[in-house]
Each structure stands twice: as structure tokens, then as C-alpha cells.
Amino acid sequence: MASKKNNFEEELKQLEAIVTKLEDGNVPLADALDQFKEGVVLARSLEKELTAAQETVAKLVNPDGSTQALDPQNAGTPDDNY
């Protein structure tokens, strides 16, 4: 299983290695199931991290230091919205 000490890139490499092993098809069924389970855990963890990163990137910082969410339907700069 992935430990919390691993960073995103390390977990992604682990997931890629699992996918490669499973695609090769030379893994016994019991091992393949274990690898698959580990891959699902890694994929969910990575997805969570990506979602959090997207939410962080999709914020605008106002001059007073407050933040507001960026509207993906209106991709203009803040000045364009007035």
C-alpha cells in the first residue's frame, strides 16, 4: 500500500508499474488481484490530490487577500468580467 510519505510522483510511478505488470499478463491471478487492489487505492489517492490541486489553482486572490473560485464557464480575466 502507498504510505502518506510518498509524494504524488512516486505514487504515480507505483501505479504505472502496477499497470505495466498487469498488462503483461504474466502475473498469477491472486497476485494480479492484490496488485489491482493496490492500484485502485493509488488511483483514488492520486485523484484526490489532483482534485485538491485543481481547486487550489482555480482560485483568484483578490487585492484584500481573500479568494474567490474561478468560474470555469467564464474563462476571461477578472477585468474582462466587469
C-alpha atoms as an extended CHARMM CRD file, in Angstrom:
* protein
*
        82  EXT
         1         1  MET       CA              0.0000000000        0.0000000000        0.0000000000  PROA      1               0.0000000000
         2         2  ALA       CA              1.0860000000        3.5890000000       -0.5130000000  PROA      2               0.0000000000
         3         3  SER       CA              2.3250000000        5.4100000000        2.5310000000  PROA      3               0.0000000000
         4         4  LYS       CA              1.4800000000        9.0400000000        3.1730000000  PROA      4               0.0000000000
         5         5  LYS       CA              5.1870000000        9.8780000000        2.9580000000  PROA      5               0.0000000000
         6         6  ASN       CA              5.2180000000        9.1720000000       -0.7720000000  PROA      6               0.0000000000
         7         7  ASN       CA              4.7280000000       12.1830000000       -2.9610000000  PROA      7               0.0000000000
         8         8  PHE       CA              2.4850000000       12.3760000000       -5.9790000000  PROA      8               0.0000000000
         9         9  GLU       CA              5.1800000000       11.4740000000       -8.4870000000  PROA      9               0.0000000000
        10        10  GLU       CA              6.2860000000        8.4000000000       -6.5200000000  PROA      10              0.0000000000
        11        11  GLU       CA              2.7090000000        7.1470000000       -6.2120000000  PROA      11              0.0000000000
        12        12  LEU       CA              2.1510000000        7.7310000000       -9.9170000000  PROA      12              0.0000000000
        13        13  LYS       CA              5.2680000000        5.6840000000      -10.7320000000  PROA      13              0.0000000000
        14        14  GLN       CA              3.9850000000        2.8860000000       -8.4780000000  PROA      14              0.0000000000
        15        15  LEU       CA              0.6410000000        2.9140000000      -10.2700000000  PROA      15              0.0000000000
        16        16  GLU       CA              2.3400000000        2.8700000000      -13.6760000000  PROA      16              0.0000000000
        17        17  ALA       CA              4.4660000000       -0.1160000000      -12.5990000000  PROA      17              0.0000000000
        18        18  ILE       CA              1.3590000000       -1.9950000000      -11.4580000000  PROA      18              0.0000000000
        19        19  VAL       CA             -0.4250000000       -1.2780000000      -14.7380000000  PROA      19              0.0000000000
        20        20  THR       CA              2.5840000000       -2.4700000000      -16.7300000000  PROA      20              0.0000000000
        21        21  LYS       CA              2.7790000000       -5.7230000000      -14.7370000000  PROA      21              0.0000000000
        22        22  LEU       CA             -0.9290000000       -6.3820000000      -15.1780000000  PROA      22              0.0000000000
        23        23  GLU       CA             -0.8440000000       -5.5680000000      -18.8930000000  PROA      23              0.0000000000
        24        24  ASP       CA              1.9950000000       -8.0600000000      -19.4080000000  PROA      24              0.0000000000
        25        25  GLY       CA             -0.3610000000      -10.7640000000      -18.1890000000  PROA      25              0.0000000000
        26        26  ASN       CA              2.3760000000      -12.8850000000      -16.5780000000  PROA      26              0.0000000000
        27        27  VAL       CA              1.0860000000      -12.3940000000      -13.0450000000  PROA      27              0.0000000000
        28        28  PRO       CA             -0.6720000000      -15.2120000000      -11.1680000000  PROA      28              0.0000000000
        29        29  LEU       CA             -4.3360000000      -14.4750000000      -10.5350000000  PROA      29              0.0000000000
        30        30  ALA       CA             -4.0170000000      -13.9920000000       -6.7590000000  PROA      30              0.0000000000
        31        31  ASP       CA             -1.0900000000      -11.5970000000       -7.2360000000  PROA      31              0.0000000000
        32        32  ALA       CA             -2.9410000000       -9.7820000000      -10.0100000000  PROA      32              0.0000000000
        33        33  LEU       CA             -5.9180000000       -9.2150000000       -7.7080000000  PROA      33              0.0000000000
        34        34  ASP       CA             -3.6430000000       -7.8530000000       -4.9710000000  PROA      34              0.0000000000
        35        35  GLN       CA             -1.8990000000       -5.5980000000       -7.4730000000  PROA      35              0.0000000000
        36        36  PHE       CA             -5.2530000000       -4.4450000000       -8.8340000000  PROA      36              0.0000000000
        37        37  LYS       CA             -6.4830000000       -3.5510000000       -5.3320000000  PROA      37              0.0000000000
        38        38  GLU       CA             -3.2890000000       -1.6090000000       -4.6340000000  PROA      38              0.0000000000
        39        39  GLY       CA             -3.6820000000        0.1610000000       -7.9700000000  PROA      39              0.0000000000
        40        40  VAL       CA             -7.2320000000        1.2130000000       -7.1420000000  PROA      40              0.0000000000
        41        41  VAL       CA             -6.0920000000        2.6420000000       -3.7910000000  PROA      41              0.0000000000
        42        42  LEU       CA             -3.2730000000        4.5390000000       -5.5020000000  PROA      42              0.0000000000
        43        43  ALA       CA             -5.5520000000        5.8180000000       -8.2720000000  PROA      43              0.0000000000
        44        44  ARG       CA             -8.0860000000        7.1380000000       -5.7490000000  PROA      44              0.0000000000
        45        45  SER       CA             -5.3460000000        8.8140000000       -3.7180000000  PROA      45              0.0000000000
        46        46  LEU       CA             -3.8850000000       10.4380000000       -6.8300000000  PROA      46              0.0000000000
        47        47  GLU       CA             -7.3180000000       11.5740000000       -7.9690000000  PROA      47              0.0000000000
        48        48  LYS       CA             -7.9000000000       13.2240000000       -4.5780000000  PROA      48              0.0000000000
        49        49  GLU       CA             -4.5840000000       15.0510000000       -4.8000000000  PROA      49              0.0000000000
        50        50  LEU       CA             -5.3050000000       16.2100000000       -8.3510000000  PROA      50              0.0000000000
        51        51  THR       CA             -8.7500000000       17.4720000000       -7.3810000000  PROA      51              0.0000000000
        52        52  ALA       CA             -7.2810000000       19.4170000000       -4.4640000000  PROA      52              0.0000000000
        53        53  ALA       CA             -4.6250000000       20.8890000000       -6.7420000000  PROA      53              0.0000000000
        54        54  GLN       CA             -7.2380000000       21.8750000000       -9.3290000000  PROA      54              0.0000000000
        55        55  GLU       CA             -9.3170000000       23.5880000000       -6.6630000000  PROA      55              0.0000000000
        56        56  THR       CA             -6.2570000000       25.4990000000       -5.4550000000  PROA      56              0.0000000000
        57        57  VAL       CA             -5.3050000000       26.5900000000       -8.9590000000  PROA      57              0.0000000000
        58        58  ALA       CA             -8.8850000000       27.5790000000       -9.7740000000  PROA      58              0.0000000000
        59        59  LYS       CA             -8.9670000000       30.3520000000       -7.1670000000  PROA      59              0.0000000000
        60        60  LEU       CA             -8.3470000000       34.0290000000       -7.6730000000  PROA      60              0.0000000000
        61        61  VAL       CA             -6.6870000000       36.0520000000       -4.9610000000  PROA      61              0.0000000000
        62        62  ASN       CA             -8.3370000000       39.4330000000       -4.5240000000  PROA      62              0.0000000000
        63        63  PRO       CA             -6.3470000000       42.5580000000       -3.5930000000  PROA      63              0.0000000000
        64        64  ASP       CA             -7.5830000000       42.2690000000        0.0190000000  PROA      64              0.0000000000
        65        65  GLY       CA             -6.1440000000       38.7450000000        0.2560000000  PROA      65              0.0000000000
        66        66  SER       CA             -9.4730000000       36.9310000000        0.0780000000  PROA      66              0.0000000000
        67        67  THR       CA            -10.0160000000       34.2800000000       -2.5500000000  PROA      67              0.0000000000
        68        68  GLN       CA            -12.8020000000       33.5430000000       -4.9460000000  PROA      68              0.0000000000
        69        69  ALA       CA            -13.3970000000       30.4980000000       -7.0770000000  PROA      69              0.0000000000
        70        70  LEU       CA            -12.6610000000       30.7910000000      -10.7660000000  PROA      70              0.0000000000
        71        71  ASP       CA            -15.7430000000       30.2040000000      -12.9090000000  PROA      71              0.0000000000
        72        72  PRO       CA            -14.8000000000       27.5660000000      -15.4940000000  PROA      72              0.0000000000
        73        73  GLN       CA            -17.7080000000       28.7270000000      -17.6850000000  PROA      73              0.0000000000
        74        74  ASN       CA            -16.2210000000       32.2210000000      -17.8730000000  PROA      74              0.0000000000
        75        75  ALA       CA            -12.5230000000       31.8600000000      -18.5430000000  PROA      75              0.0000000000
        76        76  GLY       CA            -11.8730000000       35.5750000000      -19.0060000000  PROA      76              0.0000000000
        77        77  THR       CA             -9.5470000000       37.5060000000      -16.7700000000  PROA      77              0.0000000000
        78        78  PRO       CA            -11.1360000000       39.2600000000      -13.7800000000  PROA      78              0.0000000000
        79        79  ASP       CA            -11.0160000000       42.6160000000      -15.6300000000  PROA      79              0.0000000000
        80        80  ASP       CA            -12.9420000000       41.0630000000      -18.5360000000  PROA      80              0.0000000000
        81        81  ASN       CA            -15.8300000000       40.2420000000      -16.1990000000  PROA      81              0.0000000000
        82        82  TYR       CA            -16.7720000000       43.8470000000      -15.4750000000  PROA      82              0.0000000000
